[in-house]
């Protein structure tokens, strides 16, 4: 039982020590996305969302495949 406790302690320390380092690239990527989105004005984002919605709604469908 003592060995299991030591192994759990070692595993805990590895996870706690590596978690911030593993999370850093994700945080940096989200910060970059936030920065890019904040640089684009809101009306431009709304207009592009509307264009994409209309384009996907009104695009022609492919003909049905015949079996």
LINWORA-V514961 format. One record per residue. N is the residue number from 0. RES is the residue in one small letter. PHI is phi in degrees with one decimal (none if undefined). PSI is psi in whole degrees, 0 to 359 (none if undefined). D_CENTER is the distance of its C-alpha to the mean C-alpha in Angstrom with 1 decimal. Layout:
N/RES/PHI/PSI/D_CENTER
N/RES/PHI/PSI/D_CENTER
This chain:
0/x/none/326/40.9
1/x/-65.4/322/40.9
2/x/-65.7/320/39.1
3/x/-63.8/319/36.3
4/x/-63.1/318/35.9
5/x/-64.1/319/35.7
6/x/-65.0/320/33.1
7/x/-65.9/321/31.0
8/x/-63.8/316/31.5
9/x/-63.1/317/30.5
10/x/-63.1/319/27.3
11/x/-62.6/315/26.4
12/x/-65.6/324/27.1
13/x/-65.0/314/25.0
14/x/-65.4/314/22.0
15/x/-66.8/324/22.5
16/x/-74.0/327/23.2
17/x/-91.0/341/20.3
18/x/-60.0/312/17.6
19/x/-62.2/323/17.4
20/x/-68.6/325/17.6
21/x/-74.6/332/14.7
22/x/-84.1/342/12.5
23/x/-59.0/314/13.7
24/x/-63.5/325/11.6
25/x/-66.1/317/8.3
26/x/-62.9/317/10.3
27/x/-64.9/321/11.6
28/x/-65.6/317/8.7
29/x/-66.5/325/7.6
30/x/-65.2/320/11.4
31/x/-64.4/317/11.8
32/x/-63.4/317/9.7
33/x/-61.8/320/11.7
34/x/-66.0/317/14.7
35/x/-66.1/316/14.6
36/x/-67.6/328/14.1
37/x/-74.4/340/16.9
38/x/-79.4/339/19.1
39/x/-90.1/128/19.2
40/x/-62.0/149/21.7
41/x/-57.6/314/21.0
42/x/-60.4/326/23.6
43/x/-66.0/318/22.2
44/x/-63.1/317/18.8
45/x/-65.3/319/20.8
46/x/-64.8/316/23.1
47/x/-66.9/324/20.5
48/x/-64.3/320/18.8
49/x/-65.6/319/22.5
50/x/-63.8/316/23.3
51/x/-64.0/319/20.4
52/x/-63.9/315/21.4
53/x/-65.2/321/25.0
54/x/-64.8/318/24.5
55/x/-73.8/333/22.7
56/x/-78.0/326/25.4
57/x/-108.6/8/28.4
58/x/-74.7/148/27.8
59/x/-67.3/145/30.5
60/x/-88.3/154/29.9
61/x/-73.5/146/31.0
62/x/-64.2/149/34.4
63/x/-66.3/139/34.6
64/x/-75.5/139/35.3
65/x/-96.1/134/38.8
66/x/-86.7/none/39.5
